[in-house]
């Protein structure tokens, strides 16, 4: 069976649309229609009910979906194991959002390779929906993201609390950043809390959905934005960026999503490596928050969020 047909079926099932599936697969809509038609011809049953609203699975389609996921999983296991280079005995594929690779994902890979030298690792990049799809299909076995979704066969674990802090490319006070503020979209919870508690910064004229990548933009300009403390600590230490006193911080949890069928020894190695890396990141973030408290009025830092509490000393 052509594995591309199976992937196309699962993409249409996930998105509920031939158009959306074509965009995600980077093929034409007619190619998607042709692939689904070939599958339906081979199975002898219609898999989708087409309408102006999109595509909905038929009873036969829902039944086939279980087998399609199993076929993709077996294919990925075979592809990864057959592709293990000489000198390596096992393979692991991990995925993460862009913002979670620097200072977290890369360190994690370093630690896993040090602890299990015969482990071959493949790294994937993507937004949460892409990583979740890869996890369900078995393309990756572990994912790092900010907004996980629970699925059968997957387990979510909190890795750490990301601290988003307001930083500027010059030594600025809080009431001086509005004209040069860049809004980084860190998701619905951040957007909501930001709108409620920082109304003076809600119309900056520039919005970025680039996560930590926005730091590169800020560094090269007279600008300020909310950025991850772990990511920008080196820029704070070098004097390229500056914390903005009296600005609240936003705790943003980072999650790891694990396939339940991951081999026990690989899981143990990956978990231990994440724990070790988390300790280093916690220390970096604590140092940044301590510096922010030292700079701020009354040496306290408020939390940007529903509670509006003060950060722990």
C-alpha positions as CSV (number, residue, x, y, z in Angstrom):
1,X,0.0,0.0,0.0
2,X,1.2,3.5,-0.9
3,X,2.0,5.2,2.5
4,X,1.2,8.6,1.0
5,X,-2.4,7.5,0.6
6,X,-2.6,6.7,4.3
7,X,-1.1,10.0,5.3
8,X,-3.5,11.8,3.0
9,X,-6.5,10.0,4.5
10,X,-5.4,10.8,8.1
11,X,-4.8,14.5,7.1
12,X,-8.3,14.8,5.7
13,X,-9.8,13.1,8.7
14,X,-7.9,15.4,11.1
15,X,-8.7,18.7,9.3
16,X,-12.2,17.8,8.0
17,X,-11.3,19.4,4.6
18,X,-9.6,18.4,1.4
19,X,-8.4,22.0,1.0
20,X,-6.8,22.1,4.4
21,X,-5.3,18.7,3.9
22,X,-3.7,19.9,0.6
23,X,-2.2,22.9,2.3
24,X,-0.7,20.8,5.1
25,X,0.7,18.2,2.7
26,X,1.9,20.8,0.1
27,X,0.1,19.2,-2.7
28,X,-2.9,20.3,-4.9
29,X,-6.5,19.6,-3.9
30,X,-6.9,17.5,-6.9
31,X,-4.0,15.3,-5.8
32,X,-5.7,14.8,-2.4
33,X,-9.0,13.9,-4.1
34,X,-7.2,11.4,-6.3
35,X,-5.4,9.7,-3.4
36,X,-8.7,9.4,-1.4
37,X,-10.4,8.0,-4.5
38,X,-7.7,5.4,-4.9
39,X,-8.1,4.4,-1.3
40,X,-11.8,4.1,-1.6
41,X,-11.5,2.1,-4.8
42,X,-9.1,-0.3,-3.1
43,X,-11.3,-0.7,0.0
44,X,-14.6,-0.8,-1.9
45,X,-16.3,1.7,0.4
46,X,-16.6,5.5,0.6
47,X,-14.4,6.9,3.4
48,X,-15.8,10.5,3.5
49,X,-19.0,12.3,3.0
50,X,-18.3,15.4,0.9
51,X,-20.2,18.6,1.3
52,X,-19.6,22.4,1.1
53,X,-18.8,22.3,4.8
54,X,-15.9,19.9,4.3
55,X,-15.4,16.2,4.5
56,X,-16.8,13.9,7.3
57,X,-15.8,10.3,8.0
58,X,-18.3,7.7,7.0
59,X,-18.8,4.6,9.3
60,X,-16.3,2.8,7.0
61,X,-13.9,5.8,7.3
62,X,-14.0,5.7,11.1
63,X,-13.3,2.0,11.1
64,X,-10.4,2.4,8.7
65,X,-8.9,5.2,10.7
66,X,-7.8,2.8,13.4
67,X,-6.0,0.6,10.9
68,X,-4.5,3.7,9.2
69,X,-2.9,4.8,12.4
70,X,-1.5,1.4,13.0
71,X,-0.1,1.2,9.5
72,X,1.6,4.5,9.8
73,X,3.0,3.6,13.2
74,X,4.4,0.3,11.9
75,X,5.9,2.0,8.8
76,X,7.6,4.7,11.0
77,X,9.0,2.1,13.3
78,X,10.4,0.1,10.4
79,X,11.7,3.2,8.6
80,X,13.5,4.5,11.7
81,X,14.9,1.1,12.7
82,X,16.1,0.2,9.2
83,X,17.7,3.6,8.9
84,X,19.7,3.4,12.1
85,X,23.4,4.1,11.1
86,X,26.2,1.7,11.7
87,X,27.4,1.9,15.3
88,X,24.0,2.7,16.7
89,X,21.6,0.2,18.2
90,X,18.4,2.2,18.8
91,X,16.6,5.2,17.4
92,X,14.5,8.0,18.9
93,X,12.7,10.8,17.1
94,X,11.8,14.0,19.1
95,X,9.9,17.1,18.1
96,X,9.6,20.6,19.6
97,X,8.4,24.1,18.8
98,X,11.0,26.5,17.6
99,X,11.2,28.4,20.9
100,X,11.9,25.2,22.8
101,X,14.9,24.0,20.9
102,X,17.5,26.7,21.9
103,X,18.7,26.3,25.5
104,X,16.4,23.3,26.1
105,X,15.9,20.9,23.2
106,X,19.6,21.0,22.1
107,X,20.8,20.5,25.6
108,X,18.4,17.6,26.0
109,X,19.9,15.9,22.9
110,X,23.4,16.5,24.2
111,X,22.6,14.8,27.5
112,X,20.8,11.9,25.9
113,X,23.7,11.2,23.6
114,X,26.2,11.4,26.5
115,X,24.1,9.0,28.5
116,X,23.3,6.6,25.7
117,X,26.0,6.9,23.0
118,X,24.4,4.2,20.8
119,X,21.1,6.1,20.5
120,X,20.4,7.6,17.1
121,X,18.3,10.8,17.4
122,X,16.2,12.5,14.8
123,X,14.9,16.0,15.6
124,X,11.7,17.6,14.1
125,X,10.4,21.2,14.2
126,X,6.8,22.2,14.1
127,X,3.8,23.9,15.6
128,X,1.8,22.0,18.2
129,X,-0.7,20.6,15.8
130,X,2.0,19.2,13.5
131,X,3.9,17.7,16.5
132,X,0.8,16.2,17.9
133,X,0.0,14.6,14.5
134,X,3.6,13.2,14.4
135,X,3.1,11.8,17.8
136,X,-0.2,10.1,17.0
137,X,1.3,8.6,13.8
138,X,4.5,7.5,15.5
139,X,6.8,9.9,13.4
140,X,8.1,11.2,16.8
141,X,8.0,9.5,20.2
142,X,8.4,12.5,22.4
143,X,7.3,16.1,21.8
144,X,8.0,19.4,23.6
145,X,5.4,22.1,23.4
146,X,3.5,24.8,25.3
147,X,-0.1,23.7,24.4
148,X,-0.5,19.9,24.3
149,X,-3.6,18.0,23.4
150,X,-4.4,14.7,25.0
151,X,-4.8,11.7,22.7
152,X,-5.1,8.0,23.3
153,X,-1.7,6.4,23.6
154,X,0.0,9.6,24.7
155,X,1.0,10.9,28.2
156,X,1.6,14.6,29.0
157,X,4.1,15.7,31.7
158,X,5.0,19.2,32.8
159,X,8.7,19.8,32.2
160,X,9.1,23.3,33.7
161,X,7.5,26.7,34.1
162,X,8.8,29.0,31.4
163,X,9.2,32.6,32.7
164,X,8.4,35.2,30.1
165,X,10.0,38.6,31.0
166,X,9.9,42.0,29.5
167,X,13.3,42.9,28.0
168,X,14.5,45.8,26.0
169,X,17.6,46.5,23.8
170,X,18.4,49.6,26.0
171,X,18.2,50.3,29.7
172,X,14.5,51.3,29.8
173,X,12.0,52.0,32.5
174,X,8.5,50.4,32.3
175,X,6.8,53.7,31.3
176,X,9.4,54.2,28.4
177,X,8.8,51.1,26.3
178,X,5.3,51.7,24.9
179,X,6.5,53.5,21.7
180,X,9.0,50.7,20.9
181,X,7.1,47.7,22.2
182,X,6.7,44.6,20.0
183,X,3.8,42.3,20.9
184,X,4.9,38.6,20.8
185,X,1.8,36.3,20.6
186,X,2.5,33.6,23.2
187,X,-1.0,32.1,23.0
188,X,-4.6,32.8,24.2
189,X,-3.8,32.9,27.9
190,X,-1.0,35.4,27.5
191,X,-3.0,37.5,25.1
192,X,-5.9,37.7,27.6
193,X,-3.8,38.5,30.6
194,X,-1.8,41.0,28.6
195,X,-4.9,42.9,27.5
196,X,-6.3,43.0,31.0
197,X,-3.2,44.0,32.9
198,X,-1.1,45.9,30.4
199,X,-3.6,48.1,28.5
200,X,-0.9,50.7,27.8
201,X,0.9,48.1,25.6
202,X,-2.1,46.6,23.8
203,X,-1.7,48.6,20.5
204,X,2.0,48.3,19.6
205,X,1.5,48.3,15.9
206,X,3.7,45.2,15.5
207,X,2.7,41.6,16.4
208,X,4.9,38.6,16.0
209,X,4.0,34.9,16.4
210,X,7.7,33.9,16.3
211,X,8.3,33.0,20.0
212,X,11.9,33.2,21.1
213,X,12.9,34.1,17.5
214,X,11.6,37.6,18.2
215,X,14.7,38.1,20.4
216,X,16.8,38.4,17.2
217,X,14.5,41.2,16.0
218,X,14.7,43.0,19.4
219,X,18.5,42.7,19.6
220,X,19.0,44.6,16.3
221,X,16.6,47.4,17.0
222,X,15.5,49.9,19.7
223,X,12.7,47.6,20.8
224,X,11.2,45.7,23.8
225,X,9.2,42.5,24.1
226,X,8.2,39.6,26.3
227,X,10.8,36.8,25.9
228,X,11.8,33.6,27.7
229,X,14.2,34.2,30.6
230,X,16.2,31.0,29.9
231,X,16.7,32.1,26.2
232,X,17.8,35.6,26.8
233,X,19.9,35.2,29.9
234,X,23.1,35.2,27.9
235,X,22.1,38.4,26.2
236,X,21.3,39.9,29.6
237,X,24.7,38.8,30.9
238,X,26.5,40.3,27.9
239,X,24.5,43.6,28.2
240,X,22.9,43.2,24.8
241,X,19.4,43.1,26.4
242,X,18.1,44.7,29.6
243,X,15.3,43.7,32.0
244,X,12.6,46.3,32.3
245,X,12.0,47.0,36.0
246,X,8.5,46.6,37.5
247,X,7.2,44.7,34.5
248,X,5.2,41.6,35.5
249,X,6.4,38.1,34.5
250,X,4.2,35.5,32.7
251,X,4.6,31.8,33.8
252,X,4.2,29.6,30.7
253,X,4.3,25.9,31.3
254,X,6.3,23.6,29.0
255,X,5.0,20.1,28.4
256,X,6.6,16.9,27.2
257,X,4.3,14.4,25.4
258,X,5.3,10.8,25.3
259,X,4.1,7.8,23.3
260,X,3.1,5.1,25.8
261,X,4.8,2.4,23.7
262,X,8.3,4.1,23.9
263,X,10.9,1.5,24.9
264,X,11.6,1.5,28.6
265,X,15.3,2.1,28.5
266,X,15.0,5.0,26.0
267,X,12.2,6.5,28.1
268,X,14.4,6.3,31.2
269,X,17.3,7.9,29.5
270,X,15.2,10.7,28.0
271,X,13.4,11.4,31.3
272,X,16.7,11.6,33.3
273,X,18.2,13.9,30.7
274,X,15.2,16.2,30.8
275,X,15.3,16.3,34.6
276,X,19.0,17.3,34.5
277,X,18.4,20.0,31.9
278,X,15.5,21.3,33.9
279,X,17.7,21.9,36.9
280,X,20.0,24.0,34.9
281,X,17.2,26.0,33.3
282,X,15.5,26.6,36.7
283,X,18.8,28.0,38.0
284,X,19.1,30.3,35.0
285,X,15.5,31.5,35.3
286,X,15.9,32.0,39.1
287,X,18.9,34.2,38.5
288,X,17.0,36.4,35.9
289,X,14.0,36.8,38.3
290,X,16.3,37.7,41.2
291,X,17.9,40.3,39.0
292,X,14.5,41.7,38.0
293,X,13.4,41.9,41.7
294,X,16.6,43.7,42.5
295,X,15.9,46.3,39.8
296,X,12.2,46.7,40.6
297,X,10.4,48.9,43.1
298,X,10.1,47.3,46.5
299,X,12.1,44.3,45.1
300,X,9.0,42.4,44.1
301,X,7.8,41.1,40.8
302,X,4.1,40.7,39.9
303,X,2.6,37.8,37.9
304,X,1.0,38.6,34.6
305,X,-2.1,36.3,34.7
306,X,-5.5,35.7,36.3
307,X,-4.2,35.9,39.9
308,X,-1.9,38.8,39.5
309,X,0.1,37.4,42.5
310,X,3.7,38.3,43.4
311,X,6.4,36.0,42.3
312,X,8.0,33.9,45.1
313,X,11.3,35.2,46.4
